[in-house]
Amino acid sequence: MQVLWTEAEASYAGEFVRFPAVRSFPKPAQPAGIPILLGIHDQSFAMKQVPQYGDGWCPGGMTPEQAEQRLPDIRRAWLRSLGRMLRILLLLLSPCTLPDSETYMPLHRYSSIYASGISTMTSTLTLILTAILLSGCQTAPLFTPMPVHTVSIKEARGRATGETVRVAGTVTVQSGAFASSRSSGFAIQDDTAGIYVLDTQHVFQLGDTVHVTGTRDVEFHQLHIRLEAVKKLDGSGTVTPRPVKTGDVGEDDEGALIQVQGRITRVEDDKPYGYKVFIDDGSGAYQIFIDASTELIKHTAVWQTGDTVRVIGFAGQFDKTYEIMPRVVSDMKKQ
């Protein structure tokens, strides 16, 4: 590749690859060609391979402390190998998804190690790629990352699986409420839709307003955001549950706070996950799932076949079954 970038023609005859004289245009703007970076996790192996075949090394994630400790050895190894300085050390820094002091702390630590102004970098990507130009202790971003703009929850739900999304909304399911039946987290809703957020690190209450950044994902056919960063906003909000016929609940309702009313047709104990109550308002049967982590699990004995109940809760999905999941005792009342 280096010959192709710097000379008119290049050919090669090796043990595994052979090709006649070929041309490549246009040539790179840099006189020496494009830097070749090798991704190698093992440091001792990298010391042998990168000086011979590349211009820089991508070692994977390094903490500031590890980089500070290993940098002198890295420099000496390159000088001994080919008598030249390692041009680029590509570091993966994470997490750096929101511009606040806590998530940008690692960047300032790297900045102090390499004595340069990396603190001016901004990004909303999960992984920051930063080229550390070791000769002269210069630093520069390898590329300008595309920002992740805040979108409506409805738009986020329509994005591709694995895509990074950023949304804001009011908490409609408190943290850990459904921990017995699905991955721990909370749910949020805006004026367009709602969605579940997988999270084990934070505690949010009903009515909290938050900014969420994460990847759009699916678990047991239910859409969710796999949390990468979250910021609690000032103030609180309220979400009014939307009335829905029991036979009409479907994909369009998933993730939202809804309300149904009907007659109990049967009940099922689903230990250790929870309790199932099926109701019908005449339009079709629908499942209420009472998670064992909620206080409602202590009141299952009062629900009897034939009772008419009003239920408010999170419209969820488990495999092909749509269900409403009440959050607190007051969400489920006899009529």
Buried (B, 14 or more C-beta within 10 A) or exposed (E): EBEBBBEEEBEEEEEEEEEEEEEBEEBBEEEEBEBBBBEBEEBEEBBEBBBEEBBBBBBEEBEBEEBBEBBEEBBEBBEEBEEEEBBBBBBBBEBBBBEEEEBBEBBEBBBEBBEBEBEEBBBBBBEBBBBBBBEEEEBEBBEEBEEBEEBBBBEBBBBEEEEBBBBBBBBBBBBBBBBBBBBBBBBBBBEBBBBBBBBEEBEBEBBBBBBBBBBBBEBBBBBBBBBBBBBEEEEEBEBEBBEBBBBEBEEEBBBBBBBBBBBBBEBEEBEEBBBBBBBBBEBEBBBBBBBBBBEBBEEBEEBEEEBEBBBBBBBBBBEEEBBBBBBBEEBBEEE
